[in-house]
Amino acid sequence: MSSESQRIFRCGNAYTNQPDPALNCKPLSGGNVTVIEGTRVQGPQAVQPNASAANASVKVDVADQRQRDAQAQTVLQAELEKAQKLQAELMHEWRNGEPERRAAEFRQPQKYQDRVAQLRAALQRAQADVAGLQRELSRLSPPVQTGAKP
């Protein structure tokens, strides 16, 4: 072995004998370096058998599961109503892309453009939130049938 292959470099928190110039590695001088490897994170393949065994031994009562589902649906419904209210407020302020100008915005048009951009982004987020909550609610329960039949 050459002395270069035995040289050890510190690259941030990692030690190596093959430095990476992009990481600004510094050579270590004197003394020995002992590296103790930590535990490795196991992939999903190793975890899956244990998880399925645990799930098989823990059964949830049907009534308990229905109660949990009902609670989840209540929470999602409340969140949906909040998101819809926020969306309605933003739509009112948005006024079809022409929000009302504020006093300071008459003198500084850039402020108005910035506020319009922020309002557009907030409106898009609110619409995405409403759509996501509606998707989650539709997954929890089958669609509710109304009185009309085809």
N, C-alpha and C positions, 0 to 999 in steps of 0.2 A: 504494500500500500504506500502511496505517496503521502507526503505530509499535508498536501492540499486536501486530500480526501478525508483526512482525520481532523481537519480544522472545522470548528463549529461556529455557526453564525446565529445571531438572534435577530429574528424578523418579527417585530412586535412582541406578541406573547408566544411565538413559536420558535423552536430551535431546529436547525437543519444543518446538514453538511453540503447542501446544494442551494446557495443563496439565490434569491430572485431579485434582480436589480430594481424592479418596480416597487419592492417593499422596503427599500432603504435598510437592508440588512447590515448589521455591524458584527465584525468578527470578535469572538470572545478570546481573551488571553488568559493563560494559566488556569490551574484547577480543572477538575473534572465536572462534567455536567451530567446529572442523573435525571432522566425524564421518566416519570411514572405515568403510564397511560391511564386516563380516567375510564369510567364505564362507557360503553358504547350504547347509543340509542338503538333499540331493536326496531326493525322494520315492521310493517303491518302484518307480515306473514307470521312472525314469531308471536305476536300479541293475539292474533285472531283465535287460535284454539283455546286459549285461556279465557278470552272474553265470551266465546260461545258457551263454554262450560259454566261460567258464572251466570250467564243469562238463562241457561237451562235450569239451574238450581233455584233461581229467584223468579217466582211467578207472581204476577200482580193480579189481584182479584178483579174480576170484570167490573164490579161496581166501583172499585177504586179507580180503575182506568177511565171509566165513563166520567167520574167526578173530575179527574185530572183534565180530561179532554174538555169538559164544560168550563173549567176554570181557565184553561188556555184560550178557549174561544171567547170568553168574556174579556180577558185581557187584550186579546187581539182586536176585538170589536171596539173596545175603549180607545186603543191606540189608533185604529182606523178613523174613528170619529174625530179625534184630535188632529190627525193628519189632514182629514178632509176640511176641517175648520180652518187650519192654517193655509191650506191650498186656496180656499175661498177668499180669505183675507188677502193673500198675495195676488190672486186674480183681480180682485177689486182695485188694489193699488196699481197693478200692472196696466189696466185700462187699454187693453189691446196693443201693448207695446209703446204706449205714450203716457207714462206716469206724469202726474201733475208736477210741475216744476216748483221747487222751493225757492225762497228768496235769494239765498246765496248762489243758487244754480243759474239765475239769470245773468249774474256777473261773471260766473265761471262755468262755461258750458262743459268743460271736462268733468267737473263734479257730477253733473247731470248724467253724462255718458257712463261714468263709473257706477253710479247708483243704478242705472238701467241694467248694466251688465250684472251687477250683484243681484238685482231683483230677478233677472232672467235665470240666473244660476239657482237661486233659492226656489224659484217656481219649478224648475226642472227636478230639483231634489225632492220637493214636496210631491210632485206627480209620480216620481219613482217610488217614494215611500208608500203612497196610496196604492199603487199597482202591486207592490210587494206584499203589503198587508192583505190585500184582496186575494192574492195568490195563496198566501198562507191560510187564510180562512177557508178558501175553497178546498184545500187539502185536508183540513180537519173534519169537515162534514160534507156529506153528499148535498148537492144542490137542493134547496127547499122548493117543493112543488107548490105552485099556486093553485087556486081553485079551478082554473081553466085547464081543460084537457084537450089534446089535439084530436 
